[in-house]
Amino acid sequence: MPPAPGDREARREDVSQAVWEVLADRGFGGLTLRAVATSMGVSTGMLMHYFPTKRALVAHALHLLETRTAERPRRERPAEGIAALRAMLLDILPLTPGDTARNRIWVSSWDLALADDGLGSEQADRYTRLRASISPHLEAARAAGELPESADPDQLAATAVAFTHGLVVQALFDPARFTEAVQIAMLDDFLASISDRPGRVR
């Protein structure tokens, strides 16, 4: 018997929390109805009222991950320019246990996205939105003389995302080599390399 509407809404948060716990522990590779049911102490039959298919479970997990990523605490950001971009990119890097866990979950989702056209399209849209959120800071940096007049903000936004996510992957696989201090120093060197101003940006 499906849960009553009131019960369904009351349990939705419990379900989402259980999905998150499984993701944090096992990544998307270990995300199954059985694993979520075990985390909640309920039957897989009960969960099937929420997720009739594995794809529905994965879609919910991706939405949950995106929501929690958007709602995470962030550094105070300067109004515009390279300094604002620096703060934004620091928020992406795995510099804290929470950010490391989130990044591990994101990376574990890529295999699913590559194997499913719909999920892959959604992931491409996420990258489009990320680049679009970065471009205005680069436009402001160019206007302020922090970037060469010939700089292309959209292309630099794509470069910044590629650099940052490449650093994320290396830090996840080799945290002893890519410590917090090393990641920050590498980011500052990258920003200095695209800037008209020598030295690290802080």
C-alpha angles and dihedrals in degrees: 000000000000118000118265114259092255093047091046093056092043091054097043092086091048090052092049091049091051091049089051093049091053091047092050091049102038109008123224091309089068097039107119135143089247092054092049091045091051091050090052096039093236137113124273086236091065091051092051088070085066100033114026091176138030089244090057089053092049092047090052091047092052091049090049091049092049092048094049091046091052092047097047119118112270137198119260107266128216113235098260149329133052094329090056091048090050091055091048094051093045087059089059098051121090095249098136132040090253094050090045092053092048092049092049089054093048092050091048089055095058095079091056092046092051091052097048122059093207095049090043091054090050090051091050088052090053090055091047090054092047093052090046090054091052099046097072091057090053092047089052090047091053091049090050092051094250090119131040114270088242093058116123107218094200093051092045090050089056090047092049092051092047092049094046097047091045088055090047092057094047092048092050093052097039109025093159090061097038101048124170091266092049093049092050092047091050092049091050091049090050092051091047090052092059095040131090088225121079122231133038121314115232 
